[in-house]
Amino acid sequence: MSVKTVTTANFDTEVLGADKPVLLDFWAAWCGPCKMLSPVVDEIAEEHSEFIIGKVNVDEENELASRFGIMSIPTLLVFKNGELVNRSTGVIPKDAVLGLMK
């Protein structure tokens, strides 16, 4: 499954209305740690069709970053049934990312 680009315009549909757990990666192109975490997130998207994986560029989606109090990146947010259920900031290994989804 591919990674979706999540924006303010499609957030309600892609995240709040999703029928599967959603992992959102808040990132920026200039962020070194984001570049380290991105391949992990991409790999999870390819291997786990039971999740929806989305990425939010904080430079382009300031409103979403503010809405969820994103102060440092990368930050991962997990939503289930439209509710924020987990979050992590910083680079973490793949097994830890998958642990957030449980």
C-alpha angles and dihedrals in degrees: 000000000000128000114256124221106232120205137170087262096056101028097101093050099039099039114016093038096042119128092210134050111281127217113198121195113202107202147147132217093237094051115106096197089049089057089053094051097041097078090051091053091046091051092051089050090054095045103039117055089169089077133059111224121202137175127211118198103215092203091059098033105045092152093059092045090052093044090060098036095246104181100157132030144257092043123167121205124190121206127190122182090351094305128114104240106164143013140184132185125206134020114319131173122263095257090054091051090051089048089060088059095059 
